[in-house]
């Protein structure tokens, strides 16, 4: 009944049967890396508590395209 998929969500979402999903909980990239955003004075992570990863660095167009794609694919599930 329960399955775990590991891979590119844009590919995996295409393989899931339509209208077979009851709940989608997403924690996708937020495109916050690489732009020198700092949480100065943070009590939990110092001045640099956010992620800074390759998968989280996109242009505005890439970020919109990525989100539009996974949301569109999710709608049919
Ligand atoms: C904001 S983090 C969420 C982390 C997760 N909640 C956790 O606790 O490990 C976004 C995650 O999405 C992954 N990711 C980025 N692009 C992806 C894609 N196209 N398909 C699937 N996962 C992707 C990243 O590797 C990263 O682990």
PDB file of the backbone (N, CA, C, O) and the ligand in Angstrom, with CONECT records:
HET    LIG  A 101      27
ATOM      1  N   UNK A   1       0.823  -1.197   0.000  1.00  0.00           N
ATOM      2  CA  UNK A   1       0.000   0.000   0.000  1.00  0.00           C
ATOM      3  C   UNK A   1       0.866   1.259   0.000  1.00  0.00           C
ATOM      4  O   UNK A   1       0.591   2.195  -0.752  1.00  0.00           O
ATOM      5  N   UNK A   2       1.893   1.294   0.821  1.00  0.00           N
ATOM      6  CA  UNK A   2       2.762   2.467   0.875  1.00  0.00           C
ATOM      7  C   UNK A   2       4.040   2.214   0.089  1.00  0.00           C
ATOM      8  O   UNK A   2       4.623   1.134   0.171  1.00  0.00           O
ATOM      9  N   UNK A   3       4.470   3.210  -0.668  1.00  0.00           N
ATOM     10  CA  UNK A   3       5.685   3.067  -1.470  1.00  0.00           C
ATOM     11  C   UNK A   3       6.560   4.286  -1.280  1.00  0.00           C
ATOM     12  O   UNK A   3       6.069   5.403  -1.118  1.00  0.00           O
ATOM     13  N   UNK A   4       7.868   4.059  -1.301  1.00  0.00           N
ATOM     14  CA  UNK A   4       8.828   5.165  -1.273  1.00  0.00           C
ATOM     15  C   UNK A   4       9.550   5.177  -2.616  1.00  0.00           C
ATOM     16  O   UNK A   4      10.109   4.164  -3.036  1.00  0.00           O
ATOM     17  N   UNK A   5       9.536   6.328  -3.289  1.00  0.00           N
ATOM     18  CA  UNK A   5      10.240   6.505  -4.560  1.00  0.00           C
ATOM     19  C   UNK A   5      11.450   7.396  -4.295  1.00  0.00           C
ATOM     20  O   UNK A   5      11.353   8.385  -3.568  1.00  0.00           O
ATOM     21  N   UNK A   6      12.569   7.047  -4.876  1.00  0.00           N
ATOM     22  CA  UNK A   6      13.773   7.862  -4.721  1.00  0.00           C
ATOM     23  C   UNK A   6      14.261   8.264  -6.100  1.00  0.00           C
ATOM     24  O   UNK A   6      14.629   7.403  -6.899  1.00  0.00           O
ATOM     25  N   UNK A   7      14.270   9.566  -6.395  1.00  0.00           N
ATOM     26  CA  UNK A   7      14.718   9.998  -7.718  1.00  0.00           C
ATOM     27  C   UNK A   7      14.191  11.377  -8.028  1.00  0.00           C
ATOM     28  O   UNK A   7      13.768  12.116  -7.139  1.00  0.00           O
ATOM     29  N   UNK A   8      14.221  11.714  -9.316  1.00  0.00           N
ATOM     30  CA  UNK A   8      13.769  13.033  -9.771  1.00  0.00           C
ATOM     31  C   UNK A   8      12.239  13.071  -9.744  1.00  0.00           C
ATOM     32  O   UNK A   8      11.573  12.329 -10.466  1.00  0.00           O
ATOM     33  N   UNK A   9      11.707  13.937  -8.913  1.00  0.00           N
ATOM     34  CA  UNK A   9      10.248  13.987  -8.745  1.00  0.00           C
ATOM     35  C   UNK A   9       9.532  14.293 -10.066  1.00  0.00           C
ATOM     36  O   UNK A   9       8.409  13.836 -10.279  1.00  0.00           O
ATOM     37  N   UNK A  10      10.173  15.061 -10.950  1.00  0.00           N
ATOM     38  CA  UNK A  10       9.515  15.405 -12.212  1.00  0.00           C
ATOM     39  C   UNK A  10       9.344  14.175 -13.099  1.00  0.00           C
ATOM     40  O   UNK A  10       8.440  14.133 -13.934  1.00  0.00           O
ATOM     41  N   UNK A  11      10.199  13.183 -12.925  1.00  0.00           N
ATOM     42  CA  UNK A  11      10.060  11.923 -13.661  1.00  0.00           C
ATOM     43  C   UNK A  11       9.141  10.960 -12.916  1.00  0.00           C
ATOM     44  O   UNK A  11       8.279  10.323 -13.522  1.00  0.00           O
ATOM     45  N   UNK A  12       9.325  10.859 -11.621  1.00  0.00           N
ATOM     46  CA  UNK A  12       8.550   9.901 -10.823  1.00  0.00           C
ATOM     47  C   UNK A  12       7.062  10.247 -10.820  1.00  0.00           C
ATOM     48  O   UNK A  12       6.217   9.356 -10.904  1.00  0.00           O
ATOM     49  N   UNK A  13       6.744  11.527 -10.725  1.00  0.00           N
ATOM     50  CA  UNK A  13       5.322  11.919 -10.681  1.00  0.00           C
ATOM     51  C   UNK A  13       4.573  11.471 -11.938  1.00  0.00           C
ATOM     52  O   UNK A  13       3.371  11.207 -11.890  1.00  0.00           O
ATOM     53  N   UNK A  14       5.294  11.385 -13.067  1.00  0.00           N
ATOM     54  CA  UNK A  14       4.653  10.950 -14.326  1.00  0.00           C
ATOM     55  C   UNK A  14       4.268   9.476 -14.287  1.00  0.00           C
ATOM     56  O   UNK A  14       3.396   9.043 -15.039  1.00  0.00           O
ATOM     57  N   UNK A  15       4.906   8.711 -13.424  1.00  0.00           N
ATOM     58  CA  UNK A  15       4.693   7.260 -13.408  1.00  0.00           C
ATOM     59  C   UNK A  15       3.581   6.841 -12.439  1.00  0.00           C
ATOM     60  O   UNK A  15       3.183   5.677 -12.421  1.00  0.00           O
ATOM     61  N   UNK A  16       3.083   7.778 -11.642  1.00  0.00           N
ATOM     62  CA  UNK A  16       2.077   7.435 -10.630  1.00  0.00           C
ATOM     63  C   UNK A  16       0.679   7.527 -11.231  1.00  0.00           C
ATOM     64  O   UNK A  16       0.341   8.485 -11.926  1.00  0.00           O
ATOM     65  N   UNK A  17      -0.098   6.534 -10.952  1.00  0.00           N
ATOM     66  CA  UNK A  17      -1.447   6.453 -11.514  1.00  0.00           C
ATOM     67  C   UNK A  17      -2.291   7.680 -11.137  1.00  0.00           C
ATOM     68  O   UNK A  17      -2.244   8.150 -10.000  1.00  0.00           O
ATOM     69  N   UNK A  18      -3.059   8.188 -12.101  1.00  0.00           N
ATOM     70  CA  UNK A  18      -3.907   9.352 -11.852  1.00  0.00           C
ATOM     71  C   UNK A  18      -4.935   9.060 -10.761  1.00  0.00           C
ATOM     72  O   UNK A  18      -5.443   7.945 -10.650  1.00  0.00           O
ATOM     73  N   UNK A  19      -5.224  10.058  -9.976  1.00  0.00           N
ATOM     74  CA  UNK A  19      -6.234   9.993  -8.920  1.00  0.00           C
ATOM     75  C   UNK A  19      -6.022   8.823  -7.955  1.00  0.00           C
ATOM     76  O   UNK A  19      -6.978   8.205  -7.487  1.00  0.00           O
ATOM     77  N   UNK A  20      -4.758   8.537  -7.671  1.00  0.00           N
ATOM     78  CA  UNK A  20      -4.452   7.441  -6.744  1.00  0.00           C
ATOM     79  C   UNK A  20      -3.843   7.971  -5.439  1.00  0.00           C
ATOM     80  O   UNK A  20      -3.469   7.194  -4.560  1.00  0.00           O
ATOM     81  N   UNK A  21      -3.749   9.290  -5.325  1.00  0.00           N
ATOM     82  CA  UNK A  21      -3.075   9.878  -4.169  1.00  0.00           C
ATOM     83  C   UNK A  21      -4.074  10.721  -3.369  1.00  0.00           C
ATOM     84  O   UNK A  21      -4.853  11.483  -3.940  1.00  0.00           O
ATOM     85  N   UNK A  22      -4.039  10.574  -2.043  1.00  0.00           N
ATOM     86  CA  UNK A  22      -4.974  11.319  -1.200  1.00  0.00           C
ATOM     87  C   UNK A  22      -4.343  12.555  -0.576  1.00  0.00           C
ATOM     88  O   UNK A  22      -5.043  13.512  -0.243  1.00  0.00           O
ATOM     89  N   UNK A  23      -3.041  12.540  -0.419  1.00  0.00           N
ATOM     90  CA  UNK A  23      -2.382  13.675   0.228  1.00  0.00           C
ATOM     91  C   UNK A  23      -0.981  13.843  -0.344  1.00  0.00           C
ATOM     92  O   UNK A  23      -0.239  12.872  -0.488  1.00  0.00           O
ATOM     93  N   UNK A  24      -0.629  15.072  -0.666  1.00  0.00           N
ATOM     94  CA  UNK A  24       0.741  15.372  -1.088  1.00  0.00           C
ATOM     95  C   UNK A  24       1.316  16.356  -0.088  1.00  0.00           C
ATOM     96  O   UNK A  24       0.763  17.432   0.139  1.00  0.00           O
ATOM     97  N   UNK A  25       2.432  15.969   0.503  1.00  0.00           N
ATOM     98  CA  UNK A  25       3.162  16.862   1.412  1.00  0.00           C
ATOM     99  C   UNK A  25       4.496  17.149   0.741  1.00  0.00           C
ATOM    100  O   UNK A  25       5.304  16.237   0.567  1.00  0.00           O
ATOM    101  N   UNK A  26       4.737  18.376   0.369  1.00  0.00           N
ATOM    102  CA  UNK A  26       5.951  18.702  -0.386  1.00  0.00           C
ATOM    103  C   UNK A  26       6.881  19.608   0.409  1.00  0.00           C
ATOM    104  O   UNK A  26       6.443  20.523   1.105  1.00  0.00           O
ATOM    105  N   UNK A  27       8.162  19.331   0.290  1.00  0.00           N
ATOM    106  CA  UNK A  27       9.193  20.195   0.888  1.00  0.00           C
ATOM    107  C   UNK A  27      10.263  20.389  -0.184  1.00  0.00           C
ATOM    108  O   UNK A  27      11.382  19.893  -0.052  1.00  0.00           O
ATOM    109  N   UNK A  28       9.912  21.113  -1.246  1.00  0.00           N
ATOM    110  CA  UNK A  28      10.810  21.236  -2.402  1.00  0.00           C
ATOM    111  C   UNK A  28      11.908  22.277  -2.161  1.00  0.00           C
ATOM    112  O   UNK A  28      11.898  22.959  -1.136  1.00  0.00           O
ATOM    113  N   UNK A  29      12.843  22.402  -3.091  1.00  0.00           N
ATOM    114  CA  UNK A  29      13.819  23.495  -2.984  1.00  0.00           C
ATOM    115  C   UNK A  29      13.098  24.852  -2.942  1.00  0.00           C
ATOM    116  O   UNK A  29      12.071  25.038  -3.595  1.00  0.00           O
ATOM    117  N   UNK A  30      13.647  25.791  -2.167  1.00  0.00           N
ATOM    118  CA  UNK A  30      13.032  27.121  -2.038  1.00  0.00           C
ATOM    119  C   UNK A  30      13.847  28.206  -2.745  1.00  0.00           C
ATOM    120  O   UNK A  30      13.509  29.389  -2.688  1.00  0.00           O
ATOM    121  N   UNK A  31      14.933  27.780  -3.415  1.00  0.00           N
ATOM    122  CA  UNK A  31      15.775  28.718  -4.165  1.00  0.00           C
ATOM    123  C   UNK A  31      16.344  29.808  -3.264  1.00  0.00           C
ATOM    124  O   UNK A  31      16.407  30.974  -3.654  1.00  0.00           O
ATOM    125  N   UNK A  32      16.753  29.430  -2.070  1.00  0.00           N
ATOM    126  CA  UNK A  32      17.288  30.403  -1.120  1.00  0.00           C
ATOM    127  C   UNK A  32      18.812  30.349  -1.019  1.00  0.00           C
ATOM    128  O   UNK A  32      19.431  31.183  -0.359  1.00  0.00           O
ATOM    129  N   UNK A  33      19.403  29.357  -1.682  1.00  0.00           N
ATOM    130  CA  UNK A  33      20.865  29.216  -1.590  1.00  0.00           C
ATOM    131  C   UNK A  33      21.577  30.168  -2.539  1.00  0.00           C
ATOM    132  O   UNK A  33      21.018  30.614  -3.540  1.00  0.00           O
ATOM    133  N   UNK A  34      22.816  30.464  -2.199  1.00  0.00           N
ATOM    134  CA  UNK A  34      23.690  31.183  -3.108  1.00  0.00           C
ATOM    135  C   UNK A  34      23.380  32.647  -3.283  1.00  0.00           C
ATOM    136  O   UNK A  34      23.907  33.277  -4.200  1.00  0.00           O
ATOM    137  N   UNK A  35      22.541  33.212  -2.432  1.00  0.00           N
ATOM    138  CA  UNK A  35      22.223  34.631  -2.621  1.00  0.00           C
ATOM    139  C   UNK A  35      22.605  35.480  -1.412  1.00  0.00           C
ATOM    140  O   UNK A  35      22.130  36.603  -1.245  1.00  0.00           O
ATOM    141  N   UNK A  36      23.469  34.921  -0.580  1.00  0.00           N
ATOM    142  CA  UNK A  36      23.979  35.660   0.580  1.00  0.00           C
ATOM    143  C   UNK A  36      22.928  36.061   1.599  1.00  0.00           C
ATOM    144  O   UNK A  36      23.156  36.947   2.423  1.00  0.00           O
ATOM    145  N   UNK A  37      21.763  35.399   1.540  1.00  0.00           N
ATOM    146  CA  UNK A  37      20.763  35.665   2.565  1.00  0.00           C
ATOM    147  C   UNK A  37      21.256  35.087   3.891  1.00  0.00           C
ATOM    148  O   UNK A  37      21.536  33.892   3.981  1.00  0.00           O
ATOM    149  N   UNK A  38      21.361  35.908   4.891  1.00  0.00           N
ATOM    150  CA  UNK A  38      21.854  35.447   6.185  1.00  0.00           C
ATOM    151  C   UNK A  38      20.836  35.741   7.267  1.00  0.00           C
ATOM    152  O   UNK A  38      20.136  36.753   7.224  1.00  0.00           O
ATOM    153  N   UNK A  39      20.764  34.861   8.220  1.00  0.00           N
ATOM    154  CA  UNK A  39      19.849  35.084   9.344  1.00  0.00           C
ATOM    155  C   UNK A  39      20.673  35.627  10.510  1.00  0.00           C
ATOM    156  O   UNK A  39      20.961  34.918  11.474  1.00  0.00           O
ATOM    157  N   UNK A  40      21.027  36.850  10.401  1.00  0.00           N
ATOM    158  CA  UNK A  40      21.868  37.487  11.416  1.00  0.00           C
ATOM    159  C   UNK A  40      21.160  37.474  12.765  1.00  0.00           C
ATOM    160  O   UNK A  40      20.000  37.872  12.874  1.00  0.00           O
ATOM    161  N   UNK A  41      21.863  37.019  13.779  1.00  0.00           N
ATOM    162  CA  UNK A  41      21.296  37.010  15.117  1.00  0.00           C
ATOM    163  C   UNK A  41      20.467  35.769  15.420  1.00  0.00           C
ATOM    164  O   UNK A  41      19.871  35.673  16.492  1.00  0.00           O
ATOM    165  N   UNK A  42      20.421  34.804  14.476  1.00  0.00           N
ATOM    166  CA  UNK A  42      19.667  33.581  14.724  1.00  0.00           C
ATOM    167  C   UNK A  42      20.153  32.898  16.000  1.00  0.00           C
ATOM    168  O   UNK A  42      21.357  32.802  16.237  1.00  0.00           O
ATOM    169  N   UNK A  43      19.217  32.426  16.819  1.00  0.00           N
ATOM    170  CA  UNK A  43      19.609  31.757  18.057  1.00  0.00           C
ATOM    171  C   UNK A  43      19.803  30.264  17.835  1.00  0.00           C
ATOM    172  O   UNK A  43      20.255  29.555  18.734  1.00  0.00           O
ATOM    173  N   UNK A  44      19.458  29.777  16.626  1.00  0.00           N
ATOM    174  CA  UNK A  44      19.562  28.339  16.384  1.00  0.00           C
ATOM    175  C   UNK A  44      20.722  27.968  15.462  1.00  0.00           C
ATOM    176  O   UNK A  44      21.297  26.891  15.617  1.00  0.00           O
ATOM    177  N   UNK A  45      21.079  28.820  14.519  1.00  0.00           N
ATOM    178  CA  UNK A  45      22.100  28.410  13.561  1.00  0.00           C
ATOM    179  C   UNK A  45      23.164  29.444  13.273  1.00  0.00           C
ATOM    180  O   UNK A  45      23.883  29.314  12.282  1.00  0.00           O
ATOM    181  N   UNK A  46      23.290  30.458  14.094  1.00  0.00           N
ATOM    182  CA  UNK A  46      24.281  31.489  13.827  1.00  0.00           C
ATOM    183  C   UNK A  46      23.873  32.322  12.634  1.00  0.00           C
ATOM    184  O   UNK A  46      22.687  32.451  12.331  1.00  0.00           O
ATOM    185  N   UNK A  47      24.857  32.888  11.957  1.00  0.00           N
ATOM    186  CA  UNK A  47      24.567  33.776  10.846  1.00  0.00           C
ATOM    187  C   UNK A  47      24.289  33.025   9.543  1.00  0.00           C
ATOM    188  O   UNK A  47      23.916  33.651   8.551  1.00  0.00           O
ATOM    189  N   UNK A  48      24.456  31.734   9.521  1.00  0.00           N
ATOM    190  CA  UNK A  48      24.357  30.985   8.269  1.00  0.00           C
ATOM    191  C   UNK A  48      23.640  29.668   8.535  1.00  0.00           C
ATOM    192  O   UNK A  48      24.253  28.601   8.488  1.00  0.00           O
ATOM    193  N   UNK A  49      22.360  29.743   8.809  1.00  0.00           N
ATOM    194  CA  UNK A  49      21.637  28.533   9.200  1.00  0.00           C
ATOM    195  C   UNK A  49      20.818  27.945   8.064  1.00  0.00           C
ATOM    196  O   UNK A  49      20.204  26.892   8.234  1.00  0.00           O
ATOM    197  N   UNK A  50      20.794  28.604   6.901  1.00  0.00           N
ATOM    198  CA  UNK A  50      20.005  28.062   5.793  1.00  0.00           C
ATOM    199  C   UNK A  50      20.860  27.104   4.975  1.00  0.00           C
ATOM    200  O   UNK A  50      22.074  27.026   5.161  1.00  0.00           O
ATOM    201  N   UNK A  51      20.214  26.372   4.064  1.00  0.00           N
ATOM    202  CA  UNK A  51      20.965  25.482   3.181  1.00  0.00           C
ATOM    203  C   UNK A  51      21.724  26.304   2.150  1.00  0.00           C
ATOM    204  O   UNK A  51      21.358  27.442   1.858  1.00  0.00           O
ATOM    205  N   UNK A  52      22.773  25.726   1.607  1.00  0.00           N
ATOM    206  CA  UNK A  52      23.510  26.368   0.518  1.00  0.00           C
ATOM    207  C   UNK A  52      23.971  25.248  -0.412  1.00  0.00           C
ATOM    208  O   UNK A  52      25.138  24.855  -0.416  1.00  0.00           O
ATOM    209  N   UNK A  53      23.014  24.748  -1.202  1.00  0.00           N
ATOM    210  CA  UNK A  53      23.242  23.543  -2.005  1.00  0.00           C
ATOM    211  C   UNK A  53      22.996  23.818  -3.485  1.00  0.00           C
ATOM    212  O   UNK A  53      22.216  24.698  -3.849  1.00  0.00           O
ATOM    213  N   UNK A  54      23.678  23.047  -4.329  1.00  0.00           N
ATOM    214  CA  UNK A  54      23.532  23.183  -5.794  1.00  0.00           C
ATOM    215  C   UNK A  54      22.078  23.043  -6.237  1.00  0.00           C
ATOM    216  O   UNK A  54      21.601  23.813  -7.071  1.00  0.00           O
ATOM    217  N   UNK A  55      21.365  22.045  -5.668  1.00  0.00           N
ATOM    218  CA  UNK A  55      19.987  21.800  -6.089  1.00  0.00           C
ATOM    219  C   UNK A  55      19.044  22.944  -5.701  1.00  0.00           C
ATOM    220  O   UNK A  55      17.889  22.968  -6.127  1.00  0.00           O
ATOM    221  N   UNK A  56      19.526  23.876  -4.909  1.00  0.00           N
ATOM    222  CA  UNK A  56      18.693  24.977  -4.430  1.00  0.00           C
ATOM    223  C   UNK A  56      19.082  26.305  -5.080  1.00  0.00           C
ATOM    224  O   UNK A  56      18.675  27.370  -4.616  1.00  0.00           O
ATOM    225  N   UNK A  57      19.870  26.239  -6.156  1.00  0.00           N
ATOM    226  CA  UNK A  57      20.296  27.468  -6.839  1.00  0.00           C
ATOM    227  C   UNK A  57      19.717  27.467  -8.245  1.00  0.00           C
ATOM    228  O   UNK A  57      20.179  26.717  -9.105  1.00  0.00           O
ATOM    229  N   UNK A  58      18.717  28.293  -8.487  1.00  0.00           N
ATOM    230  CA  UNK A  58      18.054  28.382  -9.800  1.00  0.00           C
ATOM    231  C   UNK A  58      17.830  29.847 -10.150  1.00  0.00           C
ATOM    232  O   UNK A  58      17.758  30.713  -9.278  1.00  0.00           O
ATOM    233  N   UNK A  59      17.723  30.099 -11.453  1.00  0.00           N
ATOM    234  CA  UNK A  59      17.287  31.424 -11.871  1.00  0.00           C
ATOM    235  C   UNK A  59      15.792  31.543 -11.543  1.00  0.00           C
ATOM    236  O   UNK A  59      15.143  30.546 -11.226  1.00  0.00           O
ATOM    237  N   UNK A  60      15.264  32.738 -11.618  1.00  0.00           N
ATOM    238  CA  UNK A  60      13.837  32.914 -11.339  1.00  0.00           C
ATOM    239  C   UNK A  60      12.991  32.094 -12.318  1.00  0.00           C
ATOM    240  O   UNK A  60      12.005  31.471 -11.925  1.00  0.00           O
ATOM    241  N   UNK A  61      13.387  32.101 -13.606  1.00  0.00           N
ATOM    242  CA  UNK A  61      12.644  31.332 -14.617  1.00  0.00           C
ATOM    243  C   UNK A  61      12.712  29.834 -14.341  1.00  0.00           C
ATOM    244  O   UNK A  61      11.707  29.130 -14.441  1.00  0.00           O
ATOM    245  N   UNK A  62      13.907  29.352 -13.992  1.00  0.00           N
ATOM    246  CA  UNK A  62      14.060  27.919 -13.682  1.00  0.00           C
ATOM    247  C   UNK A  62      13.218  27.541 -12.470  1.00  0.00           C
ATOM    248  O   UNK A  62      12.592  26.480 -12.443  1.00  0.00           O
ATOM    249  N   UNK A  63      13.206  28.420 -11.463  1.00  0.00           N
ATOM    250  CA  UNK A  63      12.461  28.139 -10.240  1.00  0.00           C
ATOM    251  C   UNK A  63      10.956  28.077 -10.524  1.00  0.00           C
ATOM    252  O   UNK A  63      10.256  27.187 -10.039  1.00  0.00           O
ATOM    253  N   UNK A  64      10.469  29.045 -11.325  1.00  0.00           N
ATOM    254  CA  UNK A  64       9.041  29.040 -11.686  1.00  0.00           C
ATOM    255  C   UNK A  64       8.702  27.804 -12.518  1.00  0.00           C
ATOM    256  O   UNK A  64       7.669  27.168 -12.309  1.00  0.00           O
ATOM    257  N   UNK A  65       9.577  27.474 -13.456  1.00  0.00           N
ATOM    258  CA  UNK A  65       9.348  26.318 -14.324  1.00  0.00           C
ATOM    259  C   UNK A  65       9.305  25.026 -13.497  1.00  0.00           C
ATOM    260  O   UNK A  65       8.418  24.194 -13.684  1.00  0.00           O
ATOM    261  N   UNK A  66      10.261  24.867 -12.588  1.00  0.00           N
ATOM    262  CA  UNK A  66      10.296  23.677 -11.734  1.00  0.00           C
ATOM    263  C   UNK A  66       9.004  23.558 -10.915  1.00  0.00           C
ATOM    264  O   UNK A  66       8.392  22.492 -10.855  1.00  0.00           O
ATOM    265  N   UNK A  67       8.603  24.664 -10.291  1.00  0.00           N
ATOM    266  CA  UNK A  67       7.388  24.617  -9.460  1.00  0.00           C
ATOM    267  C   UNK A  67       6.130  24.384 -10.290  1.00  0.00           C
ATOM    268  O   UNK A  67       5.254  23.616  -9.892  1.00  0.00           O
ATOM    269  N   UNK A  68       6.038  25.045 -11.440  1.00  0.00           N
ATOM    270  CA  UNK A  68       4.873  24.814 -12.301  1.00  0.00           C
ATOM    271  C   UNK A  68       4.786  23.357 -12.727  1.00  0.00           C
ATOM    272  O   UNK A  68       3.698  22.782 -12.779  1.00  0.00           O
ATOM    273  N   UNK A  69       5.938  22.759 -13.032  1.00  0.00           N
ATOM    274  CA  UNK A  69       5.937  21.362 -13.498  1.00  0.00           C
ATOM    275  C   UNK A  69       5.488  20.392 -12.408  1.00  0.00           C
ATOM    276  O   UNK A  69       4.620  19.552 -12.646  1.00  0.00           O
ATOM    277  N   UNK A  70       6.079  20.503 -11.202  1.00  0.00           N
ATOM    278  CA  UNK A  70       5.707  19.504 -10.188  1.00  0.00           C
ATOM    279  C   UNK A  70       4.277  19.716  -9.681  1.00  0.00           C
ATOM    280  O   UNK A  70       3.596  18.764  -9.298  1.00  0.00           O
ATOM    281  N   UNK A  71       3.833  20.977  -9.685  1.00  0.00           N
ATOM    282  CA  UNK A  71       2.449  21.230  -9.250  1.00  0.00           C
ATOM    283  C   UNK A  71       1.465  20.724 -10.301  1.00  0.00           C
ATOM    284  O   UNK A  71       0.448  20.124  -9.954  1.00  0.00           O
ATOM    285  N   UNK A  72       1.754  20.959 -11.582  1.00  0.00           N
ATOM    286  CA  UNK A  72       0.885  20.447 -12.654  1.00  0.00           C
ATOM    287  C   UNK A  72       0.804  18.918 -12.613  1.00  0.00           C
ATOM    288  O   UNK A  72      -0.274  18.335 -12.730  1.00  0.00           O
ATOM    289  N   UNK A  73       1.975  18.279 -12.442  1.00  0.00           N
ATOM    290  CA  UNK A  73       1.989  16.813 -12.384  1.00  0.00           C
ATOM    291  C   UNK A  73       1.230  16.309 -11.157  1.00  0.00           C
ATOM    292  O   UNK A  73       0.584  15.262 -11.208  1.00  0.00           O
ATOM    293  N   UNK A  74       1.308  17.045 -10.073  1.00  0.00           N
ATOM    294  CA  UNK A  74       0.643  16.633  -8.835  1.00  0.00           C
ATOM    295  C   UNK A  74      -0.875  16.757  -8.925  1.00  0.00           C
ATOM    296  O   UNK A  74      -1.607  15.972  -8.321  1.00  0.00           O
ATOM    297  N   UNK A  75      -1.339  17.744  -9.681  1.00  0.00           N
ATOM    298  CA  UNK A  75      -2.783  17.987  -9.759  1.00  0.00           C
ATOM    299  C   UNK A  75      -3.562  16.777 -10.259  1.00  0.00           C
ATOM    300  O   UNK A  75      -4.701  16.561  -9.844  1.00  0.00           O
ATOM    301  N   UNK A  76      -2.966  15.991 -11.140  1.00  0.00           N
ATOM    302  CA  UNK A  76      -3.698  14.846 -11.706  1.00  0.00           C
ATOM    303  C   UNK A  76      -3.703  13.637 -10.777  1.00  0.00           C
ATOM    304  O   UNK A  76      -4.397  12.654 -11.036  1.00  0.00           O
ATOM    305  N   UNK A  77      -2.935  13.709  -9.704  1.00  0.00           N
ATOM    306  CA  UNK A  77      -2.839  12.562  -8.797  1.00  0.00           C
ATOM    307  C   UNK A  77      -3.956  12.563  -7.785  1.00  0.00           C
ATOM    308  O   UNK A  77      -4.028  11.667  -6.944  1.00  0.00           O
TER     309      UNK A  77
HETATM  310  C1  LIG A 101      14.025  21.773   1.196  1.00  0.00           C
HETATM  311  S1  LIG A 101      14.864  20.221   0.995  1.00  0.00           S
HETATM  312  C2  LIG A 101      13.799  19.110   1.819  1.00  0.00           C
HETATM  313  C3  LIG A 101      14.579  18.194   2.718  1.00  0.00           C
HETATM  314  C4  LIG A 101      13.705  17.118   3.403  1.00  0.00           C
HETATM  315  N1  LIG A 101      12.496  17.657   3.977  1.00  0.00           N
HETATM  316  C5  LIG A 101      14.526  16.426   4.447  1.00  0.00           C
HETATM  317  O1  LIG A 101      14.227  16.545   5.634  1.00  0.00           O
HETATM  318  O2  LIG A 101      15.528  15.785   4.083  1.00  0.00           O
HETATM  319  C6  LIG A 101      14.538  19.845  -0.719  1.00  0.00           C
HETATM  320  C7  LIG A 101      15.002  18.444  -1.128  1.00  0.00           C
HETATM  321  O3  LIG A 101      14.570  18.224  -2.481  1.00  0.00           O
HETATM  322  C8  LIG A 101      15.564  17.484  -3.158  1.00  0.00           C
HETATM  323  N2  LIG A 101      15.358  17.719  -4.595  1.00  0.00           N
HETATM  324  C9  LIG A 101      15.772  18.760  -5.360  1.00  0.00           C
HETATM  325  N3  LIG A 101      15.349  18.638  -6.620  1.00  0.00           N
HETATM  326  C10 LIG A 101      14.612  17.485  -6.660  1.00  0.00           C
HETATM  327  C11 LIG A 101      13.910  16.808  -7.688  1.00  0.00           C
HETATM  328  N4  LIG A 101      13.846  17.274  -8.960  1.00  0.00           N
HETATM  329  N5  LIG A 101      13.265  15.647  -7.381  1.00  0.00           N
HETATM  330  C12 LIG A 101      13.315  15.146  -6.113  1.00  0.00           C
HETATM  331  N6  LIG A 101      13.967  15.751  -5.102  1.00  0.00           N
HETATM  332  C13 LIG A 101      14.617  16.898  -5.384  1.00  0.00           C
HETATM  333  C14 LIG A 101      16.878  17.976  -2.585  1.00  0.00           C
HETATM  334  O4  LIG A 101      17.892  17.017  -2.734  1.00  0.00           O
HETATM  335  C15 LIG A 101      16.506  18.209  -1.125  1.00  0.00           C
HETATM  336  O5  LIG A 101      16.772  17.061  -0.368  1.00  0.00           O
CONECT  310  311
CONECT  311  310  312  319
CONECT  312  311  313
CONECT  313  312  314
CONECT  314  313  315  316
CONECT  315  314
CONECT  316  314  317  318
CONECT  317  316
CONECT  318  316
CONECT  319  311  320
CONECT  320  319  321  335
CONECT  321  320  322
CONECT  322  321  323  333
CONECT  323  322  324  332
CONECT  324  323  325
CONECT  325  324  326
CONECT  326  325  327  332
CONECT  327  326  328  329
CONECT  328  327
CONECT  329  327  330
CONECT  330  329  331
CONECT  331  330  332
CONECT  332  323  326  331
CONECT  333  322  334  335
CONECT  334  333
CONECT  335  320  333  336
CONECT  336  335
END
